[in-house]
Amino acid sequence: MLKIAAILFFALLLSTNIALSDTQRTQETKLRLFQWTHTSVDAGYTIVFVGNLKTSSGEPIAKTEIIIKIDAPCPSDGIIAKGLTDKKGRYFIMTEALIWDEKDNMIKAHAEFLGNTEYSSSISRDQIIVIYPSHGKKCEQ
């Protein structure tokens, strides 16, 4: 009788672990940042980052935060804008173009999705942007 109880206990424990691991899995994601036709922008003008977030099977992911980050010294955390995806998984994130890197006014920007309990994190490809003129509005920490 004790053997049967131990077997049932371990079977129950095993099935609980399997069920937990199934619910803890996240779906893979693909984040795209669409490339601009022109990669230079005047400081002070509004720039728009456009792209989409989908599952690896192509389903759109709605109402999730997308972060636009750059590789410049200012701002120190690299984040220049944030926005949400719409019901089709698209995002349109606007920000003012600033002099983020005074050395050469050239930056690399990308979009990031940090992930959540349902979906894995993902990062888009970099996009190179040159901000003109060099005497435009500067980034402040």
C-alpha positions as CSV (number, residue, x, y, z in Angstrom):
1,M,0.0,0.0,0.0
2,L,2.8,2.4,0.9
3,K,4.5,1.6,-2.5
4,I,1.3,2.5,-4.4
5,A,1.0,5.8,-2.4
6,A,4.6,6.7,-3.2
7,I,4.2,5.9,-6.9
8,L,1.0,8.0,-7.1
9,F,2.7,10.8,-5.2
10,F,5.7,10.9,-7.7
11,A,3.3,10.6,-10.7
12,L,1.3,13.6,-9.4
13,L,4.5,15.5,-8.7
14,L,5.9,14.8,-12.2
15,S,2.6,15.8,-13.9
16,T,2.6,19.1,-11.9
17,N,6.1,19.8,-13.0
18,I,5.3,19.1,-16.7
19,A,2.2,21.4,-16.5
20,L,4.2,24.2,-14.9
21,S,7.0,24.0,-17.4
22,D,4.4,24.1,-20.3
23,T,2.9,27.3,-18.9
24,Q,6.3,28.9,-18.2
25,R,7.4,28.7,-21.9
26,T,7.3,31.9,-23.9
27,Q,6.7,32.3,-27.6
28,E,9.6,33.4,-29.7
29,T,9.3,36.9,-31.2
30,K,10.7,38.9,-34.1
31,L,11.0,42.6,-33.9
32,R,11.5,44.7,-37.0
33,L,12.6,48.3,-37.4
34,F,11.9,49.4,-40.9
35,Q,14.9,51.1,-42.7
36,W,14.6,54.7,-43.8
37,T,15.3,55.7,-47.3
38,H,17.4,58.6,-46.1
39,T,19.6,58.2,-43.0
40,S,20.3,61.8,-42.3
41,V,18.0,64.1,-40.3
42,D,18.2,67.8,-39.1
43,A,18.5,68.3,-35.4
44,G,15.2,69.6,-33.9
45,Y,13.0,67.8,-36.4
46,T,10.7,64.9,-35.4
47,I,11.9,61.5,-36.4
48,V,9.6,58.5,-36.6
49,F,10.7,54.9,-35.9
50,V,8.3,52.4,-37.6
51,G,8.3,48.6,-37.4
52,N,6.4,45.6,-36.1
53,L,6.5,42.9,-33.5
54,K,5.3,39.4,-34.3
55,T,5.6,35.9,-33.0
56,S,7.9,33.6,-34.9
57,S,4.8,32.1,-36.6
58,G,3.8,35.6,-37.9
59,E,1.0,36.5,-35.4
60,P,1.0,40.2,-34.4
61,I,1.6,41.1,-30.8
62,A,-0.6,44.0,-29.6
63,K,-0.3,46.4,-26.7
64,T,3.4,45.8,-25.9
65,E,6.1,48.4,-25.1
66,I,8.8,49.0,-27.6
67,I,11.9,50.9,-26.6
68,I,14.1,52.8,-29.1
69,K,17.8,52.8,-28.0
70,I,20.9,54.3,-29.4
71,D,24.7,53.7,-28.9
72,A,25.5,57.3,-28.2
73,P,26.9,58.7,-24.9
74,C,23.8,60.7,-24.3
75,P,21.4,59.7,-22.8
76,S,23.3,57.5,-20.5
77,D,20.8,54.7,-20.6
78,G,20.5,54.9,-24.4
79,I,16.7,55.2,-24.4
80,I,15.5,58.0,-26.7
81,A,11.8,57.0,-27.1
82,K,9.1,54.4,-26.1
83,G,5.8,53.4,-27.6
84,L,3.2,50.7,-27.8
85,T,2.3,48.3,-30.6
86,D,-1.2,48.5,-32.1
87,K,-3.6,45.6,-32.6
88,K,-1.7,44.6,-35.7
89,G,1.7,44.6,-33.9
90,R,2.9,47.8,-35.6
91,Y,4.6,50.7,-33.8
92,F,5.1,54.3,-34.8
93,I,7.3,56.0,-32.3
94,M,8.2,59.7,-32.6
95,T,10.9,61.7,-30.9
96,E,12.8,64.9,-31.5
97,A,16.2,64.5,-33.3
98,L,19.0,65.7,-31.0
99,I,22.7,65.8,-31.1
100,W,23.2,62.6,-29.2
101,D,26.9,62.1,-30.2
102,E,28.9,65.3,-30.5
103,K,32.0,63.6,-31.9
104,D,30.6,62.7,-35.3
105,N,26.8,63.1,-35.0
106,M,26.4,59.5,-36.2
107,I,24.4,57.0,-34.1
108,K,23.2,53.4,-34.4
109,A,19.5,53.0,-33.3
110,H,17.5,49.8,-32.7
111,A,14.2,48.8,-31.3
112,E,13.9,46.5,-28.2
113,F,11.1,44.4,-26.8
114,L,12.0,43.3,-23.3
115,G,9.6,40.4,-23.3
116,N,7.0,39.3,-20.7
117,T,5.5,36.1,-19.4
118,E,4.0,35.3,-22.8
119,Y,6.6,36.4,-25.2
120,S,10.4,36.3,-25.4
121,S,12.5,39.4,-25.7
122,S,13.9,40.5,-29.1
123,I,16.0,43.3,-30.7
124,S,15.8,44.7,-34.2
125,R,18.7,45.3,-36.5
126,D,20.6,48.5,-36.1
127,Q,19.9,51.5,-38.3
128,I,22.6,54.2,-38.8
129,I,21.4,57.8,-38.4
130,V,23.4,61.0,-39.0
131,I,22.0,64.1,-37.2
132,Y,22.7,67.5,-38.9
133,P,23.6,70.3,-38.4
134,S,26.2,69.8,-35.7
135,H,25.2,73.1,-34.1
136,G,21.6,71.8,-33.5
137,K,19.9,71.1,-30.1
138,K,22.0,68.9,-27.9
139,C,21.0,66.0,-25.7
140,E,21.0,66.8,-22.0
141,Q,21.6,64.1,-19.4
